[in-house]
Amino acid sequence: MDDSTDDGVAQALYARMHSRGESLPEAAQSLGLTVEEIERARDQLTRLNLLNPGTQTAVNVAAALARTLQRSHRALDRLVEQHVRTAALAQHYLDLPRQAGGDAHVEFFPRADRARLNQRIDELAELSSHEVLGLQPPANWTRETLEAGLARTKVTLGNGVRVRALYAQISLSNPLIREYVGHWRQHGVEVRVAPVIPTRLLIYDRHTAIVQADPDDLEAGAVLISGASVVSSIAAIYDYCWMTASEPEDVPGSPDGSDLTDQQRAVLRLLATGAKDSAIARSLGVSTRTITRLVSELTAALGASSRFQAGVRAARLGWLD
């Protein structure tokens, strides 16, 4: 049934209700309307303010028109008010960072201002139009914080923005991080890992960056830097780190304490120092053949090309913590 037919049914129903004082169910029954016709007519009359939802009776056309005009006036008033606010924002606030310090603008968020920093991060993620880059050093993540980050990332990805994240290899020793790496990649986030991530960093559209204030203290606050001339240089450093990083599947997972024995940990520590099998065997009081077998197994598990590389890689992955 097309719109003109729906209009005709609604008009006939309203005319009967208005002229005979019948309720909508009564008029619909008298006209022999189907359930579908009744629902479409009810929706039509409700939109036109010609139906009292409570009593299901007709509303006078003049009263409905007055009510509709009143609502329109209120909507128009709100629109005009919004226009005035937008004009004031553009005129008085849009250029403040540029006026205050040329192309670059710096803002410090102390630890006590974490809520305001999180709000700023949410705003930047929502306003990004091209790319979001992240450096994430090891931290005490919880499922709640990771879920909040995933929700924010979904919004960014939904806007067609490319999202890249670099994590420290040692972070993959955390089963929770490995789980969420899977979630991020499933939703379209590009993830790579590197042996060392020196600090926490977020870059938005190569114009705004948020960097950890103190690389040695995650709780020391953060610094926001805006300005393409400055942030583009920071982004270039990020690009180099990204180019030299590894895909997560190329990094062996770290076993938990029940899988890695004390003897294996001791062997790996000595391997990292460059010790020979015979020296390791004497140190641990076992045969050289046993050490040779352990070294072979551990090197294969780590995907290392040499004994020394196996020890170094194990240290970077946190296997020796």
C-alpha positions in Angstrom: 0.0 0.0 0.0 1.4 3.4 -1.0 1.5 6.7 1.0 -1.6 8.1 -0.8 -3.7 5.1 0.2 -2.4 5.4 3.8 -3.4 9.1 3.8 -6.9 8.3 2.5 -7.4 5.7 5.2 -6.2 8.1 7.9 -8.4 10.9 6.6 -11.5 8.6 6.5 -10.8 7.3 10.0 -10.3 10.8 11.4 -13.5 12.1 9.6 -15.6 9.4 11.2 -14.1 9.9 14.6 -14.6 13.6 14.5 -18.1 13.6 13.1 -19.5 10.8 15.2 -17.5 11.1 18.3 -16.2 7.5 18.0 -12.9 6.3 19.4 -10.3 5.0 17.0 -11.1 1.3 17.6 -14.8 2.0 17.1 -14.4 4.0 13.9 -11.9 1.4 12.5 -14.3 -1.4 13.2 -17.1 0.5 11.4 -14.9 1.1 8.4 -13.8 -2.5 8.3 -10.1 -1.7 8.4 -7.4 -4.3 8.7 -4.9 -4.4 11.6 -2.1 -3.1 9.4 -4.3 -0.3 8.1 -5.3 0.7 11.7 -1.6 0.8 12.8 -0.5 2.9 9.9 -3.5 5.3 10.3 -2.8 5.6 14.1 0.8 6.4 13.4 -0.2 9.0 10.8 -2.7 10.7 13.1 -0.3 10.7 16.0 2.4 12.4 14.0 -0.1 15.1 13.0 -1.2 15.5 16.6 -4.8 14.6 15.5 -5.1 11.7 17.9 -5.3 11.8 21.7 -3.0 8.9 22.7 -4.7 8.4 26.0 -8.4 8.3 25.0 -7.8 7.3 21.3 -10.2 10.1 20.2 -9.9 12.8 17.6 -8.3 16.1 18.4 -9.7 19.3 16.9 -7.7 20.3 13.8 -7.3 23.9 15.0 -5.9 22.7 18.4 -3.6 20.3 16.7 -2.3 23.0 14.4 -1.7 25.4 17.3 0.2 22.7 19.2 2.3 21.8 16.2 3.2 25.5 15.6 4.1 25.9 19.2 6.4 23.0 19.0 7.9 24.3 15.8 8.5 27.7 17.5 10.3 26.0 20.4 12.5 24.0 18.0 13.2 27.1 16.0 14.2 29.0 19.2 16.6 26.2 20.1 18.1 26.2 16.7 18.7 30.0 16.8 20.2 29.6 20.3 22.5 26.9 19.0 23.5 29.0 16.0 24.4 31.9 18.3 26.5 29.6 20.6 28.3 28.1 17.6 29.1 31.5 16.1 30.4 32.7 19.5 32.6 29.6 19.8 34.0 30.1 16.3 34.6 33.8 16.8 36.1 33.8 20.3 37.6 30.4 21.0 38.6 28.6 17.8 41.9 30.5 17.3 43.0 30.7 21.0 45.8 28.1 20.8 47.3 29.7 17.7 47.1 33.2 19.2 48.7 32.0 22.5 51.8 30.4 21.0 51.9 30.3 17.2 51.7 26.9 15.6 52.6 24.9 18.8 50.4 24.7 21.9 51.4 22.8 25.0 49.1 21.8 27.9 50.0 19.9 31.1 47.6 17.5 32.8 48.8 16.6 36.3 47.9 13.3 37.9 45.0 14.8 39.7 43.5 15.9 36.4 43.1 12.3 35.0 39.4 12.8 34.5 40.0 15.9 32.3 42.7 14.1 30.4 40.5 11.1 29.7 37.8 13.5 28.5 40.3 15.1 26.2 41.4 11.7 24.9 37.8 10.9 24.1 37.3 14.2 22.3 40.4 13.7 20.2 39.5 10.1 19.3 36.1 11.2 18.2 37.3 14.2 16.2 40.1 12.3 14.4 39.5 12.1 10.7 42.6 10.3 9.4 44.9 8.4 11.8 45.4 7.6 15.5 48.8 6.2 16.6 49.7 4.8 20.0 52.8 3.7 21.9 51.9 1.5 24.9 54.7 0.5 27.4 54.0 -2.2 30.0 51.4 -1.1 32.5 49.0 -2.6 35.1 46.0 -3.0 32.8 42.7 -4.3 34.0 39.9 -5.7 32.0 37.8 -2.6 32.7 40.4 -0.2 31.3 41.0 -2.4 28.3 37.2 -2.5 27.7 37.0 1.3 27.9 39.8 1.6 25.4 38.2 -0.9 23.1 34.9 1.0 23.2 36.7 4.3 22.4 38.6 2.6 19.5 35.4 1.2 18.0 34.1 4.7 17.7 37.3 5.9 16.0 37.3 3.0 13.6 33.6 3.6 12.9 34.6 7.0 11.5 36.9 5.4 9.0 40.1 6.3 10.9 43.2 4.2 10.7 44.4 3.0 14.1 47.9 1.7 14.8 49.2 0.5 18.2 52.7 -0.5 19.3 53.1 -2.6 22.4 56.2 -3.8 24.3 56.9 -7.4 23.6 56.9 -8.2 27.3 53.3 -7.1 27.4 52.4 -10.3 25.4 53.4 -12.3 28.5 50.1 -11.1 30.0 47.3 -13.4 28.8 44.8 -10.5 29.2 46.8 -8.4 26.7 47.1 -11.3 24.3 43.3 -11.7 24.5 42.7 -8.0 23.7 45.3 -7.9 20.9 43.0 -10.4 19.2 39.9 -8.2 19.9 41.7 -5.1 18.5 42.9 -6.8 15.4 39.5 -8.3 14.8 37.9 -4.8 14.8 40.6 -3.5 12.4 43.3 -2.1 14.7 46.9 -2.7 13.3 49.0 -4.0 16.2 52.8 -4.5 16.3 55.2 -5.2 19.1 58.8 -4.0 19.8 61.4 -5.0 22.4 61.4 -1.6 24.0 58.6 1.1 24.2 60.2 4.1 26.0 57.1 6.0 26.9 53.3 6.2 26.5 52.3 8.3 23.5 49.1 9.0 21.5 49.1 10.9 18.2 46.0 12.2 16.4 46.0 13.1 12.7 49.7 14.0 13.1 48.6 17.3 14.6 48.0 16.6 18.3 50.0 14.3 20.6 49.6 13.3 24.2 52.8 12.0 25.8 53.6 10.7 29.3 55.2 13.5 31.3 57.8 11.3 32.9 58.9 8.1 31.0 59.8 6.5 34.4 56.5 7.3 36.1 53.2 6.5 34.5 51.4 8.4 37.3 53.3 11.7 36.7 50.7 13.2 34.4 50.8 13.9 30.7 51.6 16.7 28.2 49.3 17.6 25.3 51.2 19.1 22.3 49.4 20.5 19.3 50.8 21.9 16.1 51.6 20.1 12.9 55.2 21.4 12.7 56.1 19.8 16.1 53.9 16.7 16.1 54.8 15.6 12.6 58.4 15.1 13.8 57.1 13.0 16.7 55.0 11.0 14.2 58.1 10.4 12.0 59.9 8.8 15.0 56.7 6.6 15.5 56.9 5.6 11.8 60.4 4.4 12.3 59.5 2.4 15.4 56.6 0.9 13.5 58.7 -0.1 10.5 61.2 -2.0 12.7 58.5 -3.7 14.9 57.2 -7.2 14.7 53.8 -8.7 14.1 52.3 -10.3 17.3 52.3 -13.8 15.9 56.0 -13.5 15.3 56.7 -13.1 19.0 56.5 -16.3 21.1 54.0 -16.2 24.0 55.5 -16.2 27.4 54.7 -19.3 29.4 53.5 -18.9 32.9 55.4 -20.1 36.0 54.0 -23.6 35.8 55.3 -24.1 32.2 58.8 -22.6 32.7 60.9 -24.5 35.3 63.5 -22.9 37.6 66.1 -24.8 35.7 65.0 -23.4 32.3 65.0 -19.9 33.8 68.5 -20.4 35.1 69.7 -21.7 31.7 68.1 -18.7 29.9 69.8 -16.2 32.3 73.2 -17.8 31.6 72.6 -17.9 27.9 72.0 -14.1 28.0 75.5 -13.7 29.4 77.0 -15.8 26.6 77.9 -18.8 28.7 78.9 -22.1 27.1 77.0 -25.3 27.7 79.8 -26.8 29.7 79.9 -23.7 32.0 76.1 -23.7 32.4 76.2 -27.4 33.3 78.9 -26.9 35.9 77.0 -24.0 37.4 73.7 -26.0 37.7 75.3 -29.3 38.6 73.9 -31.3 35.6 75.4 -32.9 32.6 76.4 -31.0 29.5 74.1 -33.2 27.4 71.1 -32.1 29.5 72.0 -28.4 29.0 72.5 -28.9 25.3 69.0 -30.4 25.1 67.5 -27.6 27.1 69.2 -25.0 25.1 67.9 -26.5 21.9 64.4 -26.7 23.1 64.4 -23.1 24.5 66.0 -21.7 21.4 63.3 -23.3 19.2 60.5 -22.1 21.5 61.8 -18.5 21.3 62.3 -18.6 17.5 65.8 -17.5 18.1 68.7 -18.0 15.6 71.4 -18.3 18.2 71.9 -19.2 21.9 72.7 -15.6 22.9 69.7 -14.3 21.0 67.5 -16.8 22.9 68.7 -15.4 26.2 68.2 -11.8 25.2 64.8 -12.5 23.7 63.6 -14.3 26.8 64.7 -11.3 28.9 62.8 -8.9 26.7 59.7 -11.0 26.8 59.7 -11.2 30.6 60.4 -14.9 30.8 63.0 -14.3 33.4 61.0 -12.0 35.7 
